[in-house]
Amino acid sequence: MRVRTVSSSPGRMHRPGIRENGARFALLLLLVVFIGAMVGVERSMLPLLAAADFGLTSTTVIFGFVIAFGLAKAPSNYLAGDLANLLGRRRVLLLGWLVGLPVAPLIIWAPSWGWVIFANLLLGVNQGLTWSTLQIMKIDLATTRQRGLALGANEFAGYAAVAVAALAAGYLADRYGVRPAPYLIATTAAVLGLSVSFFVVDTTEEDNTRRRIAEIDFRRLVPAGIGRRLVSATVQNRGLVGTYQAGFVNNLKDGLAWALLPLYFSSRGLGVKEIGWLAAIYPAVWGFGQLWTGALSDHWGRRTLIFVGMLTQSIALTGFVLFDTFAAWIGAAVLLGLGTAAIYPVLIAQAADLVSDRERPTTIGAYRFWRDLGYVAGGILTGVVADWIGFQAAILLVGSLIGLSGLLAWALLSPSQRLLKPMRARGTDRMIGDVSD
């Protein structure tokens, strides 16, 4: 089926293109580094902190921090799209950093696990508002054919920082303990992120932003209005359904990798430094791989990369159970990172392809909403299964689910999607192209 899409971008004050906006694009990449550093510390530290400082033994209770993170991040992702349109990108970015400032201090001085869970609620809001907004801003700056490249660069910067921070936190914890030294990395990242954000130039016109604020229909921001628009953004077509479910299951897996794998490795006799290495290798490969996978999807299409990436992750998770050596687990972590890199920026680009410019921020917010609800599902499901049957059963269950999700994505997505090609017509930016193969 051929679909013609005509859209304009009256809010842009710049000529689209990554090279044409190189300095602005680089500054936005730096901000993603600070976001990644905040969450990277938690990836290697929080599960161990639960056992070392608070004496928690129930996996389900420990996973409360992942559930809290997902419950806060999912709606924040969705609202970020609306708020970015209504208030302007820069204002939402600054708001996200203000929310993130207390996260690390709360964990450092937490007298009980409840404080840690509250800190992760704030971290979820911070991540949802800042990361979503920066993705939207990079799409604003890029051309249509650079979306995959722009999102791949964005995710590379963020997850490379996750890896470096996770590894550094492991070494600091081994030398100085799980608190407070590792969380000084997160504190520094939050302060720098807020400071640098003041120098960001918005990717929408300020005059249009002021006009949009004056014209806000606040009925759109009440729960009923948000719910109606979320449903509408979700079921527009089968391609979006396939994209959203793949993102949901991927982050269900990531919740397991974040919260359960460090506990699993610890139960098999690994020390804090070794766990730090495994917690770093997975996002490092994931981050570096996205430099190529996003751009490749611009030329090869999205569907095959999504399918192969999901199956690769399924195989990697199975490898953590089948093998029992540190070297083999490093191999499985590399494979898990490669599989995640194959899909992470591609799924966002896939969602962006299927809608007009005006709908794109809301659609990206909707995708990130469903994707990050996967953290909630992953925390509950894997926590209960791990307590009931064991760590290995939980890992194998999630491996099976992500394989099935890959098959479903293959069935729902178009065989090969041609990207929209920009075309000038009578002085207006128009995009005319196919969304079928």
Backbone torsions as a table, in degrees:
resi	resn	phi	psi	omega
1	MET	NA	132.2	179.3
2	ARG	-97.7	133.0	-179.4
3	VAL	-126.6	128.0	178.3
4	ARG	-99.6	128.2	179.7
5	THR	-119.0	128.3	177.8
6	VAL	-122.6	124.1	-178.0
7	SER	-147.2	163.4	178.2
8	SER	-134.4	163.8	-179.2
9	SER	-130.5	71.5	-174.9
10	PRO	-65.0	-19.9	-176.3
11	GLY	-80.0	-11.2	-175.6
12	ARG	-76.5	136.6	176.3
13	MET	-109.5	12.5	-171.5
14	HIS	-135.5	161.7	172.2
15	ARG	-83.0	124.6	-176.5
16	PRO	-62.2	146.5	177.5
17	GLY	141.9	134.4	-179.2
18	ILE	-65.2	-43.6	-180.0
19	ARG	-66.6	-40.1	-179.2
20	GLU	-65.2	-23.9	-179.9
21	ASN	-119.9	38.8	-171.1
22	GLY	-57.7	-46.1	-177.6
23	ALA	-66.2	-42.7	179.3
24	ARG	-65.8	-41.1	180.0
25	PHE	-63.8	-41.9	-179.8
26	ALA	-64.3	-38.3	178.8
27	LEU	-64.9	-38.3	177.9
28	LEU	-67.7	-35.5	176.1
29	LEU	-64.3	-39.3	178.8
30	LEU	-60.6	-38.9	179.6
31	LEU	-65.2	-35.2	177.6
32	VAL	-66.8	-31.2	175.6
33	VAL	-59.7	-43.8	-179.9
34	PHE	-66.4	-37.5	177.3
35	ILE	-63.1	-46.3	-179.9
36	GLY	-62.6	-37.0	-179.6
37	ALA	-63.3	-36.7	-179.8
38	MET	-62.5	-46.6	-177.0
39	VAL	-79.5	-23.8	-180.0
40	GLY	-62.7	-39.0	178.1
41	VAL	-59.1	-42.7	-177.9
42	GLU	-68.5	-30.5	-176.1
43	ARG	-61.8	-32.9	-179.7
44	SER	-102.7	-16.8	-170.5
45	MET	-103.9	-42.4	-167.7
46	LEU	-62.1	-44.5	178.4
47	PRO	-60.1	-37.4	179.1
48	LEU	-72.1	-34.9	177.1
49	LEU	-61.8	-38.6	-179.2
50	ALA	-59.0	-41.2	-179.0
51	ALA	-81.9	-39.7	-173.0
52	ALA	-74.7	-44.5	-173.4
53	ASP	-99.6	-25.1	-175.1
54	PHE	-115.7	-5.1	175.3
55	GLY	65.9	25.9	-179.1
56	LEU	-77.4	139.4	179.6
57	THR	-119.7	-23.3	179.6
58	SER	-77.1	121.9	178.8
59	THR	-61.9	-38.6	-179.8
60	THR	-61.8	-42.3	178.9
61	VAL	-66.5	-43.5	178.7
62	ILE	-59.4	-38.7	-178.1
63	PHE	-69.7	-2.0	177.8
64	GLY	-56.7	-31.8	-178.9
65	PHE	-70.5	-35.1	177.2
66	VAL	-69.6	-41.8	178.8
67	ILE	-61.6	-45.3	178.6
68	ALA	-61.5	-42.9	178.9
69	PHE	-58.9	-47.9	-179.1
70	GLY	-66.8	-39.8	179.9
71	LEU	-63.1	-33.0	178.7
72	ALA	-84.7	-39.0	-174.3
73	LYS	-72.9	-37.8	-176.2
74	ALA	-60.0	-55.2	178.2
75	PRO	-67.1	-30.2	177.9
76	SER	-64.8	-38.3	175.4
77	ASN	-57.9	-46.0	-176.8
78	TYR	-68.0	-45.8	179.9
79	LEU	-64.8	-30.1	179.4
80	ALA	-58.5	-38.5	178.2
81	GLY	-63.1	-46.9	178.4
82	ASP	-65.1	-46.9	-177.3
83	LEU	-65.4	-34.8	177.6
84	ALA	-62.7	-35.2	177.0
85	ASN	-74.5	-39.3	-172.8
86	LEU	-81.4	-42.5	-171.9
87	LEU	-105.2	-16.2	-172.9
88	GLY	100.6	148.7	-174.3
89	ARG	-64.8	-44.1	-172.4
90	ARG	-64.1	-39.8	-179.5
91	ARG	-63.1	-40.9	179.4
92	VAL	-66.7	-38.0	178.4
93	LEU	-61.3	-46.6	179.5
94	LEU	-63.8	-40.2	178.4
95	LEU	-60.8	-43.2	179.9
96	GLY	-60.9	-40.6	179.6
97	TRP	-69.8	-35.9	177.0
98	LEU	-61.2	-39.8	178.0
99	VAL	-66.6	-32.6	-176.3
100	GLY	-79.0	-17.1	-176.2
101	LEU	-57.2	-42.2	-176.2
102	PRO	-77.9	-6.9	-169.3
103	VAL	-58.4	-58.6	-176.5
104	ALA	-64.4	-44.1	176.5
105	PRO	-58.8	-37.2	177.7
106	LEU	-61.9	-41.4	179.8
107	ILE	-70.2	-39.2	-179.4
108	ILE	-60.3	-42.9	-175.0
109	TRP	-101.9	9.7	-175.8
110	ALA	-60.7	123.2	176.0
111	PRO	-86.1	-13.3	-180.0
112	SER	-149.0	164.9	-178.1
113	TRP	-64.9	-26.2	178.0
114	GLY	-60.5	-35.3	176.5
115	TRP	-64.6	-38.5	178.7
116	VAL	-65.1	-41.4	178.1
117	ILE	-62.9	-42.3	177.9
118	PHE	-63.1	-41.0	177.9
119	ALA	-59.8	-35.4	179.5
120	ASN	-76.1	-24.0	168.9
121	LEU	-62.5	-45.7	177.7
122	LEU	-64.1	-40.2	178.5
123	LEU	-61.8	-39.1	177.9
124	GLY	-61.6	-42.8	177.1
125	VAL	-64.4	-44.9	178.4
126	ASN	-57.2	-49.3	-178.2
127	GLN	-65.6	-41.5	-179.2
128	GLY	-62.9	-47.3	-176.7
129	LEU	-71.4	-45.1	-173.7
130	THR	-76.6	-49.6	-175.5
131	TRP	-66.6	-43.4	179.0
132	SER	-61.4	-44.4	-178.4
133	THR	-64.0	-40.2	179.3
134	LEU	-67.5	-34.0	173.9
135	GLN	-62.8	-45.1	179.5
136	ILE	-62.4	-41.3	-179.1
137	MET	-65.1	-37.6	178.9
138	LYS	-69.3	-36.6	175.1
139	ILE	-65.2	-37.5	175.2
140	ASP	-56.2	-41.6	-174.7
141	LEU	-79.7	-28.5	-173.8
142	ALA	-84.8	160.4	169.9
143	THR	-79.3	171.0	-179.4
144	THR	-58.2	-42.4	-177.6
145	ARG	-80.2	1.6	177.7
146	GLN	-109.1	7.5	-176.5
147	ARG	-60.0	-48.8	-179.6
148	GLY	-61.7	-41.6	178.1
149	LEU	-62.7	-45.1	-178.5
150	ALA	-63.2	-44.4	-179.1
151	LEU	-72.1	-34.1	176.0
152	GLY	-63.8	-42.1	177.4
153	ALA	-64.6	-39.4	178.7
154	ASN	-61.2	-49.6	-177.6
155	GLU	-70.7	-33.2	175.0
156	PHE	-59.1	-49.6	-177.9
157	ALA	-60.6	-44.1	-177.9
158	GLY	-66.5	-45.5	-174.2
159	TYR	-84.1	-21.5	168.5
160	ALA	-64.7	-40.1	176.7
161	ALA	-66.9	-37.0	174.7
162	VAL	-56.6	-46.0	-177.4
163	ALA	-64.7	-47.8	-178.4
164	VAL	-62.7	-43.3	-179.4
165	ALA	-67.0	-38.9	178.9
166	ALA	-63.6	-43.1	179.6
167	LEU	-67.2	-45.4	179.5
168	ALA	-62.1	-39.7	178.6
169	ALA	-63.7	-37.7	177.9
170	GLY	-62.3	-42.8	179.1
171	TYR	-68.2	-41.2	178.2
172	LEU	-63.7	-40.5	-180.0
173	ALA	-66.4	-37.8	179.3
174	ASP	-64.8	-32.3	-176.5
175	ARG	-90.9	-39.4	-171.5
176	TYR	-119.5	-4.4	-177.4
177	GLY	101.6	164.5	-173.4
178	VAL	-74.3	-15.5	172.3
179	ARG	-141.0	145.4	-3.4
180	PRO	-96.4	-9.4	-167.1
181	ALA	-50.9	-49.6	-177.7
182	PRO	-59.6	-31.9	-174.9
183	TYR	-80.5	-7.2	171.7
184	LEU	-67.0	-27.2	174.5
185	ILE	-62.7	-47.2	-178.8
186	ALA	-66.1	-38.8	178.2
187	THR	-61.5	-46.5	179.3
188	THR	-61.6	-42.1	-179.5
189	ALA	-62.2	-41.5	-179.8
190	ALA	-65.0	-43.5	179.8
191	VAL	-63.7	-45.3	179.2
192	LEU	-66.0	-38.7	179.7
193	GLY	-61.3	-45.7	178.2
194	LEU	-64.3	-42.9	-177.4
195	SER	-63.1	-47.6	-178.2
196	VAL	-66.9	-31.9	-178.0
197	SER	-62.2	-25.0	177.4
198	PHE	-66.1	-20.2	-178.6
199	PHE	-95.5	-0.1	-178.6
200	VAL	-75.6	134.9	172.9
201	VAL	-94.0	129.1	-176.8
202	ASP	-62.0	151.0	177.3
203	THR	-95.3	10.5	171.5
204	THR	-124.1	157.1	-179.5
205	GLU	-70.1	134.6	178.8
206	GLU	-63.7	-38.6	-179.9
207	ASP	-60.9	-43.2	177.7
208	ASN	-65.2	-35.7	179.0
209	THR	-61.7	-46.1	179.4
210	ARG	-62.6	-38.7	178.8
211	ARG	-65.7	-39.5	179.7
212	ARG	-65.2	-38.1	178.4
213	ILE	-61.1	-41.7	-179.3
214	ALA	-67.1	-23.7	-175.3
215	GLU	-105.0	13.1	-177.7
216	ILE	-60.4	129.7	170.3
217	ASP	-94.4	101.6	-172.9
218	PHE	-67.3	-13.1	175.4
219	ARG	-65.5	-24.1	177.6
220	ARG	-69.5	-20.5	-173.4
221	LEU	-100.5	-2.6	174.9
222	VAL	-80.9	159.2	-175.0
223	PRO	-53.8	-39.7	-178.4
224	ALA	-64.7	-42.2	179.2
225	GLY	-67.0	-41.9	177.4
226	ILE	-61.5	-43.1	-179.0
227	GLY	-61.9	-43.9	-179.8
228	ARG	-62.1	-43.1	-178.6
229	ARG	-71.7	-32.1	177.4
230	LEU	-65.9	-44.2	177.5
231	VAL	-61.8	-44.0	-179.9
232	SER	-62.2	-41.8	179.9
233	ALA	-70.2	-19.3	-176.1
234	THR	-87.0	-38.9	-169.9
235	VAL	-108.8	24.6	179.5
236	GLN	-60.1	-39.4	179.5
237	ASN	-159.7	165.9	-176.0
238	ARG	-66.6	-26.6	177.5
239	GLY	-63.3	-41.2	177.6
240	LEU	-67.4	-38.8	177.3
241	VAL	-60.3	-45.6	178.4
242	GLY	-62.5	-37.4	179.3
243	THR	-68.4	-46.5	-177.2
244	TYR	-64.1	-42.7	-177.7
245	GLN	-67.5	-34.4	177.9
246	ALA	-66.1	-41.6	177.0
247	GLY	-63.8	-40.3	179.0
248	PHE	-59.7	-49.8	-177.1
249	VAL	-70.6	-34.5	177.0
250	ASN	-59.9	-43.6	-178.9
251	ASN	-79.4	-20.2	167.3
252	LEU	-59.9	-43.5	175.6
253	LYS	-64.2	-39.8	-177.2
254	ASP	-68.7	-32.0	173.8
255	GLY	-61.6	-39.7	176.0
256	LEU	-64.6	-45.0	-178.8
257	ALA	-63.3	-35.0	-177.6
258	TRP	-73.6	-49.5	-169.7
259	ALA	-98.8	-36.8	-172.4
260	LEU	-91.7	-39.7	-175.5
261	LEU	-60.7	-41.5	175.6
262	PRO	-59.4	-38.6	177.3
263	LEU	-67.1	-39.3	178.7
264	TYR	-62.8	-46.6	179.8
265	PHE	-64.5	-39.4	178.4
266	SER	-63.1	-39.4	179.9
267	SER	-67.6	-20.2	178.8
268	ARG	-96.9	10.9	170.5
269	GLY	98.0	5.8	179.3
270	LEU	-77.2	148.8	176.5
271	GLY	-88.3	178.4	-175.2
272	VAL	-63.8	-41.1	-179.6
273	LYS	-64.5	-43.9	179.5
274	GLU	-63.8	-40.8	177.4
275	ILE	-64.1	-38.5	176.5
276	GLY	-60.3	-40.1	177.2
277	TRP	-63.1	-46.4	179.6
278	LEU	-64.8	-38.5	178.1
279	ALA	-67.5	-23.4	-179.6
280	ALA	-89.8	-37.3	-174.7
281	ILE	-63.0	-43.8	-178.8
282	TYR	-57.7	-56.1	178.9
283	PRO	-70.2	-24.4	177.7
284	ALA	-65.7	-48.9	177.3
285	VAL	-64.2	-41.6	176.2
286	TRP	-56.7	-48.2	-177.6
287	GLY	-66.3	-51.0	-178.0
288	PHE	-65.4	-37.2	-179.6
289	GLY	-61.5	-30.5	-177.0
290	GLN	-70.6	-15.7	173.7
291	LEU	-61.0	-30.0	-178.0
292	TRP	-103.3	-38.5	-172.5
293	THR	-67.4	-38.5	178.3
294	GLY	-61.5	-46.8	180.0
295	ALA	-67.1	-39.3	178.6
296	LEU	-60.5	-37.8	-178.9
297	SER	-67.3	-24.7	175.9
298	ASP	-64.7	-28.6	-175.6
299	HIS	-104.3	-34.2	-175.6
300	TRP	-96.6	-13.1	-172.5
301	GLY	95.3	162.5	-171.1
302	ARG	-91.4	-34.3	-165.1
303	ARG	-60.0	-48.1	-176.0
304	THR	-64.0	-42.9	179.5
305	LEU	-62.1	-39.5	179.5
306	ILE	-63.8	-46.5	-177.8
307	PHE	-63.7	-49.0	-178.7
308	VAL	-64.5	-40.2	-179.2
309	GLY	-63.0	-40.3	179.6
310	MET	-66.4	-43.5	179.9
311	LEU	-67.1	-36.1	177.8
312	THR	-62.2	-41.7	177.9
313	GLN	-64.5	-37.9	178.4
314	SER	-61.4	-43.3	178.6
315	ILE	-64.8	-40.6	-178.4
316	ALA	-62.7	-44.3	179.5
317	LEU	-62.9	-38.9	176.5
318	THR	-61.7	-35.9	179.6
319	GLY	-63.3	-33.0	177.6
320	PHE	-62.2	-29.0	-179.1
321	VAL	-88.4	-40.4	-174.8
322	LEU	-70.8	-29.8	-176.3
323	PHE	-111.6	159.0	-171.2
324	ASP	-139.5	33.6	176.8
325	THR	-127.0	154.9	-180.0
326	PHE	-60.5	-41.4	-179.8
327	ALA	-62.6	-42.3	179.2
328	ALA	-66.2	-37.5	178.8
329	TRP	-68.5	-32.3	173.8
330	ILE	-62.3	-43.2	177.2
331	GLY	-60.8	-42.4	178.4
332	ALA	-65.8	-36.9	178.3
333	ALA	-65.6	-39.4	176.2
334	VAL	-61.9	-46.0	-179.9
335	LEU	-63.1	-40.4	178.4
336	LEU	-63.3	-40.2	177.6
337	GLY	-65.8	-41.0	178.2
338	LEU	-63.0	-43.0	179.5
339	GLY	-64.0	-40.5	179.3
340	THR	-68.8	-39.3	178.2
341	ALA	-61.4	-33.5	-178.3
342	ALA	-66.8	-21.1	-174.9
343	ILE	-117.4	-24.6	-164.9
344	TYR	-63.9	-55.6	177.0
345	PRO	-74.3	-23.3	-176.1
346	VAL	-70.0	-38.8	178.8
347	LEU	-64.3	-39.4	178.3
348	ILE	-66.9	-43.4	177.8
349	ALA	-63.2	-37.2	177.2
350	GLN	-60.5	-45.6	177.4
351	ALA	-62.9	-40.8	-178.9
352	ALA	-65.9	-32.2	-179.2
353	ASP	-64.3	-29.1	-166.8
354	LEU	-89.1	-0.2	-176.1
355	VAL	-135.0	169.3	179.3
356	SER	-78.3	169.8	177.9
357	ASP	-56.0	-44.3	-175.4
358	ARG	-66.4	-34.6	-179.1
359	GLU	-83.0	-13.7	-167.9
360	ARG	-62.7	-46.7	179.4
361	PRO	-58.6	-41.8	179.7
362	THR	-67.4	-38.4	179.9
363	THR	-67.2	-41.8	177.0
364	ILE	-63.6	-39.8	176.1
365	GLY	-62.0	-40.8	179.0
366	ALA	-65.2	-42.9	177.7
367	TYR	-59.3	-47.2	-178.2
368	ARG	-68.5	-27.7	174.5
369	PHE	-61.8	-54.1	-178.0
370	TRP	-67.6	-38.2	179.7
371	ARG	-59.5	-46.2	-173.8
372	ASP	-84.0	-10.5	165.9
373	LEU	-65.2	-19.1	175.6
374	GLY	-60.1	-31.1	175.5
375	TYR	-60.9	-41.2	-179.8
376	VAL	-64.6	-50.1	179.8
377	ALA	-61.8	-40.8	-179.9
378	GLY	-65.8	-40.6	178.9
379	GLY	-63.0	-43.9	-178.6
380	ILE	-71.3	-52.1	-174.4
381	LEU	-63.1	-52.2	-175.8
382	THR	-71.7	-31.6	176.7
383	GLY	-63.7	-46.4	-179.9
384	VAL	-65.4	-46.2	-178.3
385	VAL	-64.5	-40.5	179.8
386	ALA	-64.6	-40.5	177.4
387	ASP	-68.3	-34.3	-173.9
388	TRP	-82.9	-47.5	-173.5
389	ILE	-115.2	-34.2	-179.7
390	GLY	135.1	164.4	-177.9
391	PHE	-59.4	-44.8	-175.3
392	GLN	-63.1	-39.9	179.1
393	ALA	-63.5	-39.8	178.8
394	ALA	-63.9	-41.7	179.9
395	ILE	-64.2	-45.0	-179.8
396	LEU	-65.9	-36.1	178.4
397	LEU	-62.8	-47.0	-179.8
398	VAL	-66.3	-36.9	175.5
399	GLY	-58.8	-40.6	178.4
400	SER	-67.1	-42.1	-178.7
401	LEU	-63.2	-40.2	-177.9
402	ILE	-72.1	-31.1	173.5
403	GLY	-65.1	-44.1	177.1
404	LEU	-63.6	-37.2	178.3
405	SER	-64.2	-37.1	176.7
406	GLY	-62.5	-40.9	177.3
407	LEU	-64.6	-39.9	178.7
408	LEU	-66.3	-40.0	177.3
409	ALA	-61.8	-42.1	177.9
410	TRP	-58.4	-39.4	-178.0
411	ALA	-73.0	-34.0	-172.8
412	LEU	-90.4	-26.7	-177.5
413	LEU	-84.5	153.5	178.4
414	SER	-64.9	146.3	-176.5
415	PRO	-55.2	-39.5	178.1
416	SER	-159.1	114.7	-173.0
417	GLN	-95.7	121.0	173.3
418	ARG	-78.0	136.4	-178.9
419	LEU	-78.6	153.3	176.5
420	LEU	-66.2	139.6	-179.2
421	LYS	-108.2	126.0	-179.8
422	PRO	-66.9	142.9	-178.0
423	MET	-148.9	133.7	178.9
424	ARG	-84.5	135.6	178.4
425	ALA	-146.8	112.7	176.3
426	ARG	53.0	44.6	175.5
427	GLY	76.0	6.1	-178.7
428	THR	-117.2	137.4	174.9
429	ASP	-69.8	119.5	177.8
430	ARG	-125.5	152.6	176.1
431	MET	-125.2	117.7	-176.9
432	ILE	-125.0	127.9	-179.3
433	GLY	-175.4	-170.0	-178.4
434	ASP	-107.1	148.6	166.8
435	VAL	-116.7	17.7	170.3
436	SER	-118.0	170.7	-178.1
437	ASP	-93.3	NA	NA
